[in-house]
Amino acid sequence: MSNLRFKVVEEAFQKKALEVKVPTERPSEYFGKYVFDRQKMLKYLPLDVFKKLRDVIENGAFLDDSVADQVAAGMKTWAIEHGVTHCTHWFMPLTEGTAEKHDAFIEHDLKGGVIEDFSGKQLVQQEPDASSFPSGGIRSTFEARGYSAWDPSSPVFIVGDTLMIPTVFISYTGEALDYKAPLKRALLAVDKAATDVARYFNPEVKHVQANLGWEQEYFLVDEGLYAARPDLELTGRTLMGHDSAKNQQMEDHYFGAIPSRVAEFMKDLEIQALELGIPCKTRHNEVAPNQFELAPIYEECNLAVDHNMLIMSLMRKVARKHGFRCLLHEKPFKGINGSGKHCNWSLSTDNGILLHAPGKDENSGLRFITFVVETLMGVYRHNGLLKASIMSASNQHRLGANEAPPAIISSFLGRQVSEVLDKLEQASPTELSKLKGKHEVRLGIPQIPDLYIDNTDRNRTSPFAFTGNRFEFRAVGSQANCAASMLVLNTAVAQALTSFKKRVDALIAAGTEQTEAILTILREDIKTCKPIHFEGNGYSEEWKQEARRRGLDCETSCPVIFDRYLDEESVKMFQEMNVMKEYELKARNDIKWETFTKKIQIEARVFGDLAMNHIIPVATRYQSMLIDNVHKLASVFPKDEADAINADNIAIIKKISKHTGFIIENVQKMIDARKVANKVASTREKAVLYHDTVAPFLESIRYHIDKLELIVEDEMWTLPKYRELLFIR
């Protein structure tokens, strides 16, 4: 292998596990050590201030300036005790990452010196420059003012010497420029709608909370190997590389023994995560080599989103400490599993009832069926929009391959729940009209009171599967901000529940008994949303054809899929639920199209550079060696013998010419296609052109590069190969 490759691979072989210093306390004792949680609020705040802040967190009460000042003073005292010198508003702009601007805890003391100061105003509001963040045209460069505002429902925490304050980010004129603000509006909408419906079954319900438990998949590669792959460094994925002879086909990596270096990384990561209040629960090897998963206990949805963004940042930092790079791209390696972020979503009441959990009596059974059916209604009505919420330039490589769900949204329910819905759907109006009391709610369906958690099998090809007491949205991408999918899902379910209650109340007002009214509307909705219900193999061609017949969204072009945000039904839903206005949706779509274009543009530029400056020189050098060898053999052996000996060499020389010729010709065609697309003014049309005319070159040229990798002498190949990248020593 080349000197560079030999050096970095040898260093990877010699890596030893970094010993992690484990706290002597139990995890429960250091959990939330760097979080200003309720325990610390009680310690550092006056009791009356604590009660007011708790009212703000739990009930959305207004936080007046005097209380904010006292809260800030308590936070400052706690933070300084931990060596904190700065504070920042931590927010999620529309860049798919997080942002922060650090301010020191100092002000003039009017005596020529400074004092440590942190006021309520600094806690509640900051003014980061909004001009350089994506806004989709909402803000101009000369209209730079933007505001970040504290979100008290997500606890303040410490990273290093900085007090991190979770915030929303809005423009000077009030439009949301982030993910958190619309997510919180969506959570308010589903809270109200679900509470109204839950009161049919439990009148004492005051509040419904959306829960989220994410499962974060990721790859680790040795840092030296990563540094020798410009495509990994600049795009997050390998744009070229032939399959390793052994990858995941033996199925020996999944749930296998965790390599010692990785185990130390996981241990370090979990300790730091627990100290930040992230309740890490599960860790294991995933299916592909060098692929792993981390999952916490579920939390309130807004907090879970914050924690996921924080853990991704933490993973990258801790990985480097252990000589790794953490890859969160959805498809860093071709031909093996990609990485997702399975989002386990559910609703629960303030008195501890899981609304998607089967009960043991008729009332709770009917409640369970109601919330399952209305969730399906939301998913069915907006299946294309839900797909748009998880689609990206990187996730499109993962969907529909190697255990990832397909790019068609459907829902798997399992045998028992499916049978219940089928029997309820088939009940006649006469049977429904006889249902007056709780006993008769059974409707001859004994499964309702007998359903238990985890009564379903799993369907790995289902994008939105019921898993016992929750739904698992499996299509979300590994590096995505799951707020994007969660705000769509919660808004869609809120709309479905609102419609359900309106129709049930209309029947009740007309004299129909409540249980009968609920069952009548449920029966209608079961029939309506039936197309979204699919129990089979989501990878099959038959399903794609069937999905089209059912009227489900089967579009596969990423930029075209984004159109679903601007469908009349989508705009109407977001506006009715007070989540986003039409111009905000248009602005966000502009950002999505522009982001897609830039990612493909970067990939194409990196790819062209590697092809022309690494691959072609190496291949032609090896070809020259073979040609030189042919001439030398011809000068030594008689012509007949030389021709026979050189036949194989000449065949290889011709193959190299074929592959290099294709690469050179098509790299130029790819550049020309970029130039044409770059002249298009419309962000949507430019994205579509990049998808249709530029991106295909990445695959067609790659085929020939990967063939050359098998031909060229290993010592000459400059880029670390899959067999080196995919196995940690």
VOGU-3710 file (C-alpha; in Angstrom, 3 decimals, decimal comma):
1> msnlrfkvve> 0,000/0,000/0,000  1,070/3,625/-0,382  3,350/5,105/2,260  0,577/7,389/3,524  -1,951/4,566/3,706  0,582/2,268/5,344  1,344/4,864/7,983  -2,248/5,694/8,933  -3,367/2,040/8,882  -0,395/1,021/11,025
11> eafqkkalev> -1,250/3,780/13,511  -4,855/2,545/13,601  -3,629/-0,987/14,354  -1,529/0,314/17,234  -4,309/2,311/18,928  -4,970/1,299/22,534  -8,097/1,899/24,532  -7,910/5,113/26,547  -8,605/4,341/30,183  -11,642/6,297/31,368
21> kvpterpsey> -11,782/7,538/34,923  -15,099/6,265/36,278  -16,814/8,265/39,048  -16,913/6,499/42,383  -20,589/7,416/42,849  -23,447/5,477/41,357  -24,945/6,990/38,164  -28,029/8,073/40,116  -25,776/10,194/42,339  -24,050/12,149/39,552
31> fgkyvfdrqk> -26,980/12,214/37,113  -27,689/15,847/36,237  -24,555/17,084/38,014  -24,200/19,913/35,488  -27,911/20,658/35,093  -29,816/23,379/36,925  -32,634/20,976/37,744  -35,378/21,245/40,371  -33,160/19,966/43,125  -30,701/22,785/42,481
41> mlkylpldvf> -33,515/25,303/42,018  -34,694/24,469/45,528  -31,161/24,922/46,864  -30,206/28,143/45,074  -33,549/29,964/44,769  -35,848/31,439/47,442  -38,875/29,179/47,916  -41,346/31,703/46,492  -39,138/32,193/43,407  -38,856/28,432/42,977
51> kklrdvieng> -42,650/28,094/43,037  -43,065/30,869/40,471  -40,449/29,302/38,199  -42,107/25,904/38,558  -45,399/27,508/37,520  -43,668/28,933/34,448  -42,222/25,514/33,544  -45,336/23,439/34,202  -48,129/25,822/33,275  -46,556/28,388/30,958
61> aflddsvadq> -47,056/31,241/33,415  -45,437/34,628/32,683  -41,976/35,195/34,164  -41,711/38,819/35,299  -38,420/40,705/35,420  -37,981/40,603/39,201  -38,337/36,826/39,275  -35,991/36,495/36,296  -33,327/38,512/38,137  -33,574/36,257/41,189
71> vaagmktwai> -33,444/33,114/39,055  -30,385/34,462/37,242  -28,683/35,249/40,549  -29,235/31,694/41,768  -27,995/30,229/38,496  -24,899/32,425/38,602  -24,026/31,300/42,127  -24,370/27,644/41,148  -22,472/28,111/37,888  -19,542/29,980/39,445
81> ehgvthcthw> -19,157/27,171/41,987  -18,470/24,926/38,970  -15,876/27,272/37,455  -18,205/28,859/34,902  -17,068/32,185/33,458  -19,388/32,590/30,450  -22,988/32,124/29,428  -24,616/31,540/26,072  -28,032/31,161/24,532  -28,013/27,720/22,892
91> fmpltegtae> -30,393/27,492/19,953  -31,159/25,525/16,778  -31,031/27,668/13,630  -32,144/26,199/10,322  -28,636/24,880/9,627  -29,374/21,383/11,026  -27,034/22,087/13,931  -26,860/24,271/17,044  -25,464/27,755/17,600  -24,072/29,708/20,534
101> khdafiehdl> -22,474/33,087/21,280  -20,563/33,231/24,572  -20,648/36,275/26,867  -18,453/36,571/29,958  -19,946/37,041/33,431  -18,375/40,503/33,720  -19,491/44,112/33,840  -17,708/47,330/34,839  -17,693/47,945/38,587  -17,394/51,734/37,950
111> kggviedfsg> -14,081/51,700/39,841  -11,815/50,706/37,007  -12,356/46,992/37,476  -15,011/44,393/36,707  -17,470/42,288/38,659  -19,155/38,979/37,941  -22,653/39,773/36,747  -25,512/37,816/35,210  -28,884/39,519/35,092  -32,395/38,318/34,415
121> kqlvqqepda> -32,283/40,175/31,105  -29,209/38,180/30,019  -30,953/34,975/31,056  -34,223/35,670/29,276  -33,042/37,344/26,068  -29,963/37,677/23,886  -29,424/39,327/20,518  -27,391/37,150/18,136  -26,819/38,425/14,614  -29,527/36,855/12,440
131> ssfpsggirs> -28,210/37,919/9,033  -25,811/35,021/8,496  -28,257/32,285/9,453  -30,579/30,803/6,817  -33,941/32,589/6,768  -35,375/31,712/3,373  -35,801/35,384/2,552  -37,585/36,341/5,785  -34,605/38,503/6,743  -32,213/40,466/4,529
141> tfeargysaw> -28,515/40,795/5,258  -29,025/44,435/6,209  -31,840/43,397/8,586  -29,602/41,543/10,963  -31,398/41,764/14,270  -32,612/38,491/15,756  -33,539/37,428/19,277  -33,022/34,279/21,292  -35,443/33,793/24,188  -35,065/31,383/27,110
151> dpsspvfivg> -37,104/28,181/27,074  -37,616/27,448/30,807  -39,079/24,008/30,056  -35,606/22,790/29,018  -33,098/23,007/31,892  -30,006/25,192/31,793  -26,772/23,165/31,838  -22,989/23,587/31,963  -20,482/22,576/29,290  -16,872/23,357/30,182
161> dtlmiptvfi> -16,735/26,933/31,486  -20,051/27,998/29,920  -23,608/28,159/31,186  -25,778/26,899/28,305  -29,314/28,326/28,140  -31,716/26,547/25,735  -33,639/29,126/23,715  -35,896/29,738/20,757  -34,568/31,935/17,944  -36,818/34,478/16,231
171> sytgealdyk> -36,393/37,374/13,822  -36,835/41,038/14,703  -40,354/40,830/13,271  -41,288/37,695/15,202  -40,899/34,846/12,688  -39,338/31,620/13,965  -35,842/31,098/12,568  -35,283/27,785/14,332  -36,721/24,330/14,979  -37,662/24,769/18,639
181> aplkrallav> -40,281/27,529/18,322  -42,570/25,662/15,865  -41,981/22,407/17,744  -43,212/23,990/20,966  -46,301/25,312/19,157  -46,948/21,824/17,767  -46,627/20,356/21,256  -49,124/22,911/22,577  -51,529/21,965/19,779  -51,348/18,231/20,467
191> dkaatdvary> -51,616/18,889/24,212  -54,903/20,747/23,794  -56,385/18,370/21,216  -55,376/15,190/23,037  -56,532/16,520/26,407  -59,975/17,272/24,992  -60,312/13,743/23,617  -58,785/12,047/26,682  -61,487/13,647/28,839  -64,104/11,472/27,121
201> fnpevkhvqa> -62,561/8,589/29,036  -60,966/10,295/32,064  -62,610/13,669/32,853  -59,890/14,533/35,387  -57,155/14,806/32,692  -55,678/18,314/32,658  -52,701/17,966/30,380  -51,262/15,618/27,727  -47,554/15,394/27,045  -45,860/14,145/23,882
211> nlgweqeyfl> -42,959/11,815/24,679  -39,927/10,965/22,585  -37,316/8,267/22,954  -34,711/8,415/20,192  -32,328/5,629/19,229  -29,139/7,169/17,848  -27,131/5,064/15,396  -23,593/6,058/14,388  -20,288/4,818/12,961  -16,807/5,162/14,416
221> vdeglyaarp> -13,652/5,210/12,283  -10,052/5,696/13,303  -9,088/9,350/13,135  -5,987/8,758/11,021  -7,922/6,824/8,393  -10,588/9,534/8,411  -7,964/12,223/7,797  -6,714/10,299/4,765  -10,192/10,336/3,171  -11,013/13,875/1,959
231> dleltgrtlm> -14,521/12,742/1,007  -15,272/11,670/4,590  -13,832/14,908/5,956  -15,735/17,205/3,616  -19,018/15,369/2,951  -19,442/12,906/5,826  -19,548/9,893/3,492  -17,274/7,879/1,224  -17,986/8,977/-2,329  -15,984/6,020/-3,662
241> ghdsaknqqm> -14,748/2,691/-2,375  -15,292/-0,925/-3,346  -17,059/-3,314/-0,995  -14,882/-5,073/1,536  -14,778/-8,836/0,938  -16,185/-9,155/4,441  -18,606/-6,566/5,735  -21,909/-7,401/7,454  -22,850/-10,557/5,547  -21,859/-12,868/8,432
251> edhyfgaips> -24,245/-10,959/10,749  -21,633/-11,319/13,480  -21,342/-7,672/14,473  -24,953/-7,107/15,594  -25,134/-7,299/19,404  -21,602/-8,735/19,372  -18,922/-8,082/21,959  -18,088/-4,371/21,971  -14,421/-3,701/21,048  -12,439/-2,510/24,069
261> rvaefmkdle> -11,579/0,885/22,563  -15,204/1,454/21,661  -16,351/0,321/25,111  -14,106/2,938/26,700  -15,497/5,585/24,352  -19,059/4,537/25,236  -18,276/4,616/28,941  -16,795/8,110/28,699  -19,715/9,325/26,586  -22,320/7,927/28,967
271> iqalelgipc> -20,692/9,437/32,052  -20,627/12,892/30,471  -24,161/12,463/29,137  -25,520/11,393/32,521  -23,825/14,387/34,153  -25,747/16,543/31,660  -29,026/14,872/32,584  -29,317/12,711/29,453  -30,701/9,356/30,703  -28,597/6,977/28,574
281> ktrhnevapn> -29,963/3,454/28,884  -28,845/1,222/26,004  -25,650/0,689/24,032  -24,765/-2,049/21,563  -23,112/-2,999/18,302  -25,365/-2,371/15,313  -25,617/-4,493/12,169  -22,791/-2,997/10,114  -19,146/-3,240/11,202  -18,035/-0,169/13,157
291> qfelapiyee> -21,704/0,810/13,636  -23,179/1,297/17,098  -26,279/2,576/18,842  -27,057/4,644/21,921  -30,570/5,073/23,325  -31,914/6,911/26,392  -35,057/6,471/28,452  -37,887/8,429/26,829  -38,494/12,037/27,903  -40,857/14,906/27,193
301> cnlavdhnml> -40,509/15,611/23,460  -39,005/19,128/23,597  -36,417/18,086/26,185  -35,626/14,889/24,272  -34,916/16,924/21,123  -32,545/19,183/23,064  -30,812/16,167/24,546  -30,397/14,548/21,146  -28,756/17,648/19,695  -26,504/17,813/22,746
311> imslmrkvar> -25,544/14,123/22,570  -24,578/14,401/18,894  -22,212/17,256/19,754  -20,875/15,287/22,709  -20,334/12,159/20,594  -18,151/14,039/18,139  -16,072/15,569/20,930  -15,604/12,399/22,980  -14,814/10,332/19,868  -11,797/12,518/19,040
321> khgfrcllhe> -10,532/12,112/22,586  -10,427/8,348/21,959  -8,774/8,552/18,537  -12,015/8,123/16,585  -14,217/10,206/14,359  -17,937/9,806/14,861  -19,869/9,565/11,586  -23,512/10,627/11,785  -24,132/10,683/8,032  -27,047/8,417/7,146
331> kpfkgingsg> -25,011/6,431/4,584  -21,249/6,830/5,073  -20,493/3,472/3,402  -22,150/2,021/0,324  -23,459/-1,533/0,464  -23,975/-1,831/4,221  -26,501/-0,525/6,721  -26,980/3,199/7,020  -27,710/4,979/10,292  -31,090/6,201/11,466
341> khcnwslstd> -32,547/7,889/14,513  -35,606/5,832/15,393  -38,038/8,159/17,141  -40,309/6,365/19,615  -43,291/8,678/20,091  -46,236/8,470/22,460  -48,751/10,578/24,388  -49,317/10,475/28,143  -51,571/12,343/30,562  -50,622/14,341/33,627
351> ngillhapgk> -51,986/11,502/35,801  -49,662/8,943/34,249  -51,850/7,267/31,607  -50,124/6,216/28,386  -52,741/6,933/25,749  -51,263/4,483/23,239  -51,086/1,654/25,775  -53,768/-1,063/25,738  -55,887/-1,226/28,890  -57,514/-4,053/30,811
361> densglrfit> -61,089/-2,763/30,721  -63,495/-1,567/28,061  -63,091/2,139/28,773  -59,292/2,116/28,561  -59,477/-0,244/25,586  -61,721/2,156/23,697  -59,426/5,047/24,626  -56,459/3,075/23,293  -58,192/2,325/19,993  -59,246/5,969/19,681
371> fvvetlmgvy> -55,719/7,325/19,993  -54,242/4,650/17,714  -56,826/5,324/14,995  -56,541/9,106/15,187  -52,745/8,871/15,055  -53,141/6,814/11,899  -55,535/9,446/10,558  -52,893/12,146/11,009  -50,226/9,981/9,387  -52,527/9,051/6,488
381> rhngllkasi> -53,725/12,584/5,764  -50,170/13,885/5,740  -48,081/10,858/4,717  -46,289/12,871/2,020  -45,544/15,685/4,453  -44,175/13,244/7,033  -41,873/11,879/4,340  -40,777/15,426/3,530  -39,984/15,982/7,226  -37,368/13,204/7,221
391> msasnqhrlg> -36,019/13,619/3,684  -32,597/15,100/3,012  -29,725/14,807/0,558  -28,068/12,328/2,922  -31,083/10,348/4,170  -32,231/9,615/0,620  -29,202/7,294/0,280  -30,370/5,261/3,288  -34,118/4,884/2,775  -35,220/1,603/1,249
401> aneappaiis> -31,954/-0,291/1,715  -30,286/-2,553/4,278  -33,039/-2,540/6,928  -33,941/1,143/6,552  -37,633/1,703/5,806  -38,684/2,657/2,265  -39,516/6,161/1,070  -43,247/5,434/1,329  -44,890/6,154/4,667  -47,015/3,296/5,996
411> sflgrqvsev> -47,837/1,939/9,438  -47,418/-1,571/10,817  -49,770/-2,420/13,706  -49,316/-6,125/14,359  -51,850/-8,952/14,266  -53,898/-8,221/17,369  -54,433/-4,501/16,829  -55,112/-5,093/13,145  -57,804/-7,657/13,990  -59,469/-5,269/16,426
421> ldkleqaspt> -59,644/-2,510/13,808  -60,873/-4,911/11,130  -63,710/-6,182/13,343  -64,661/-2,676/14,401  -64,677/-1,520/10,782  -66,913/-4,413/9,737  -69,509/-3,820/12,489  -72,849/-2,761/11,081  -74,550/0,532/12,000  -77,175/-1,533/13,820
431> elsklkgkhe> -74,536/-3,145/16,027  -72,971/0,235/16,729  -76,319/1,779/17,657  -76,892/-0,868/20,326  -73,793/0,160/22,266  -75,153/2,050/25,272  -73,050/0,851/28,178  -69,458/0,061/28,922  -70,075/-3,689/28,951  -71,263/-3,607/25,352
441> vrlgipqipd> -68,208/-1,672/24,199  -66,610/-5,110/23,798  -68,504/-5,407/20,508  -67,689/-9,105/20,613  -63,994/-8,235/20,423  -62,310/-9,808/23,441  -58,924/-8,506/22,259  -59,672/-4,954/23,411  -59,496/-5,599/27,184  -56,822/-8,258/26,666
451> lyidntdrnr> -54,271/-6,239/24,719  -50,958/-5,805/26,531  -47,769/-3,895/25,910  -45,415/-5,520/23,377  -48,166/-7,581/21,823  -46,883/-6,878/18,314  -44,087/-8,325/16,270  -41,625/-5,933/14,639  -41,462/-4,963/10,986  -38,085/-3,498/10,117
461> tspfaftgnr> -39,375/-2,247/6,782  -42,170/-0,154/8,315  -41,441/3,580/8,572  -44,082/4,114/11,290  -44,656/0,987/13,352  -46,769/0,429/16,464  -44,585/-1,284/19,069  -46,882/-1,975/22,024  -47,447/1,376/23,737  -45,947/3,825/21,255
471> fefravgsqa> -45,213/4,378/17,578  -41,682/4,109/16,241  -40,907/6,549/13,426  -37,995/4,631/11,930  -37,426/6,762/8,834  -35,759/9,711/10,640  -32,112/10,142/9,639  -29,147/9,792/11,974  -27,849/13,369/11,730  -31,274/15,013/11,493
481> ncaasmlvln> -32,714/17,350/14,071  -35,673/15,194/15,096  -37,643/18,382/15,840  -38,377/18,524/12,079  -40,254/15,224/12,084  -41,729/15,673/15,551  -43,311/19,039/14,789  -45,019/17,569/11,699  -46,150/14,403/13,492  -47,536/16,227/16,531
491> tavaqaltsf> -49,292/18,823/14,389  -50,855/16,139/12,158  -52,102/14,166/15,157  -53,394/17,365/16,794  -55,421/18,135/13,670  -56,798/14,584/13,535  -57,821/14,651/17,203  -59,406/18,084/16,814  -61,462/16,852/13,865  -62,408/13,687/15,762
501> kkrvdaliaa> -63,712/15,625/18,751  -65,650/18,063/16,579  -67,456/15,212/14,804  -68,131/13,251/18,013  -69,490/16,351/19,733  -71,790/16,980/16,770  -73,282/13,493/17,155  -73,655/13,928/20,905  -75,377/17,304/20,402  -77,796/15,528/18,028
511> gteqteailt> -78,733/13,079/20,776  -76,304/10,178/20,258  -74,902/8,572/23,407  -71,169/9,333/23,891  -69,810/5,794/23,486  -71,972/5,208/20,421  -70,810/8,527/18,934  -67,141/7,673/19,525  -67,505/4,235/17,927  -69,383/5,637/14,945
521> ilrediktck> -66,654/8,165/14,177  -63,920/5,593/14,836  -65,522/3,264/12,323  -65,508/6,039/9,717  -61,877/6,877/10,404  -60,724/3,247/10,352  -62,104/2,993/6,831  -60,612/6,340/5,802  -57,059/5,666/7,008  -56,966/2,018/5,933
531> pihfegngys> -54,554/2,772/3,034  -51,798/3,702/5,510  -52,040/0,325/7,247  -49,570/-2,191/5,776  -48,197/-5,330/7,444  -46,014/-6,732/4,643  -42,569/-6,264/3,120  -42,003/-2,585/2,455  -39,072/-3,361/0,140  -41,085/-5,330/-2,397
541> eewkqearrr> -41,978/-4,005/-5,847  -45,518/-5,221/-5,240  -45,862/-2,839/-2,290  -44,675/0,126/-4,354  -47,355/-0,619/-6,916  -49,981/-1,214/-4,217  -49,026/2,026/-2,445  -49,668/3,966/-5,645  -53,085/2,319/-5,976  -53,836/3,343/-2,396
551> gldcetscpv> -52,999/6,944/-3,166  -49,924/7,145/-0,904  -47,071/9,476/-1,787  -44,483/7,455/-3,737  -42,270/10,324/-4,924  -38,539/9,584/-4,600  -36,928/12,881/-5,703  -35,795/14,678/-2,551  -36,355/18,280/-3,757  -39,771/17,386/-5,193
561> ifdryldees> -40,766/15,698/-1,932  -40,192/19,040/-0,179  -43,168/20,391/-2,181  -45,444/18,636/0,297  -44,787/21,409/2,824  -46,569/23,810/0,506  -49,545/21,610/-0,379  -52,866/23,283/0,381  -53,659/20,671/3,045  -50,277/21,145/4,718
571> vkmfqemnvm> -50,527/24,925/4,837  -54,077/24,672/6,160  -53,029/22,256/8,903  -50,081/24,333/10,115  -52,149/27,527/10,149  -55,209/25,967/11,825  -53,001/24,503/14,567  -51,123/27,840/14,995  -47,762/26,238/14,294  -46,508/28,075/11,193
581> keyelkarnd> -47,821/30,518/8,622  -47,626/29,972/4,874  -44,775/32,431/4,314  -42,769/30,725/7,077  -43,265/27,393/5,308  -42,182/28,903/2,001  -39,073/30,341/3,640  -38,158/26,993/5,171  -38,621/25,245/1,856  -36,262/27,714/0,213
591> ikwetftkki> -33,701/26,762/2,849  -34,303/23,036/2,269  -33,828/23,369/-1,489  -30,741/25,531/-1,059  -29,253/23,120/1,487  -29,882/20,165/-0,825  -28,180/21,976/-3,721  -25,152/22,937/-1,643  -24,655/19,401/-0,344  -24,734/17,859/-3,815
601> qiearvfgdl> -22,557/20,698/-5,086  -19,924/20,039/-2,424  -20,037/16,297/-3,073  -19,621/16,834/-6,814  -16,658/19,181/-6,333  -14,925/16,852/-3,861  -15,656/13,883/-6,103  -14,263/15,576/-9,202  -11,133/16,614/-7,324  -10,491/13,096/-5,996
611> amnhiipvat> -11,198/11,520/-9,358  -8,801/13,766/-11,278  -6,089/14,285/-8,642  -6,004/10,899/-6,902  -7,643/8,207/-8,999  -6,599/9,103/-12,571  -2,893/9,755/-11,730  -2,636/6,503/-9,750  -4,417/4,457/-12,425  -2,374/5,874/-15,310
621> ryqsmlidnv> 0,869/5,396/-13,355  0,022/1,745/-12,806  -0,995/1,451/-16,461  2,384/2,925/-17,482  4,139/0,321/-15,346  2,215/-2,423/-17,117  3,003/-0,941/-20,547  6,676/-0,713/-19,611  6,545/-4,345/-18,485  4,977/-5,366/-21,806
631> hklasvfpkd> 7,821/-3,733/-23,744  10,480/-5,288/-21,537  8,992/-8,760/-21,881  8,826/-8,308/-25,660  12,519/-7,489/-25,695  13,429/-10,626/-23,738  11,132/-13,362/-25,119  10,441/-14,437/-28,706  7,375/-12,701/-30,152  4,987/-15,689/-29,802
641> eadainadni> 5,976/-16,266/-26,188  5,909/-12,543/-25,363  2,453/-12,158/-26,891  1,130/-15,061/-24,809  2,726/-13,745/-21,621  1,548/-10,180/-22,276  -2,049/-11,077/-23,122  -3,237/-10,617/-19,539  -1,276/-7,395/-19,084  -2,703/-5,954/-22,281
651> aiikkiskht> -6,235/-6,886/-21,182  -5,677/-5,020/-17,900  -4,195/-2,035/-19,754  -7,311/-1,877/-21,915  -9,586/-2,101/-18,871  -7,755/0,771/-17,225  -8,113/2,849/-20,385  -11,826/2,097/-20,524  -12,378/3,103/-16,899  -10,142/6,196/-16,917
661> gfiienvqkm> -11,622/7,357/-20,213  -15,133/7,154/-18,787  -14,083/8,979/-15,607  -12,349/11,851/-17,412  -15,183/12,320/-19,886  -17,950/12,208/-17,293  -16,246/14,353/-14,676  -16,265/17,097/-17,293  -19,939/16,394/-18,083  -20,692/16,640/-14,366
671> idarkvankv> -18,934/20,006/-14,185  -20,901/21,213/-17,209  -24,163/20,064/-15,607  -23,277/22,037/-12,471  -22,619/25,152/-14,509  -26,013/24,871/-16,164  -27,797/24,314/-12,835  -25,958/27,192/-11,165  -27,443/29,656/-13,645  -31,009/28,828/-12,554
681> astrekavly> -32,471/31,488/-10,257  -35,242/29,428/-8,645  -33,967/27,568/-5,573  -36,436/24,750/-6,214  -35,594/24,306/-9,879  -31,872/24,472/-9,141  -32,263/21,724/-6,511  -34,268/19,600/-8,955  -31,565/20,038/-11,610  -28,837/19,066/-9,154
691> hdtvapfles> -30,860/15,976/-8,230  -31,659/14,989/-11,827  -28,551/16,024/-13,762  -25,609/16,281/-11,333  -26,119/13,633/-8,626  -26,431/10,696/-11,091  -22,824/11,265/-12,185  -21,648/10,482/-8,657  -22,906/6,917/-9,004  -22,039/6,279/-12,648
701> iryhidklel> -18,449/7,532/-12,247  -18,056/5,781/-8,906  -18,664/2,412/-10,554  -15,551/2,856/-12,702  -13,436/4,176/-9,819  -14,385/1,190/-7,684  -13,424/-1,147/-10,526  -10,030/0,558/-10,753  -9,541/0,019/-7,016  -9,661/-3,737/-7,687
711> ivedemwtlp> -7,186/-3,462/-10,585  -4,523/-1,029/-9,391  -1,722/-2,378/-7,239  -2,617/-1,989/-3,564  0,669/-0,254/-2,728  -0,171/2,560/-5,119  -3,779/3,220/-4,016  -3,754/6,417/-1,943  -7,158/6,238/-0,215  -7,848/3,928/2,768
721> kyrellfir> -10,106/1,118/1,599  -13,329/-0,201/3,115  -11,530/-3,216/4,587  -9,392/-0,765/6,573  -12,105/1,762/7,458  -14,709/-0,734/8,645  -12,834/-2,711/11,255  -11,565/-1,201/14,505  -8,529/-2,892/15,975
//
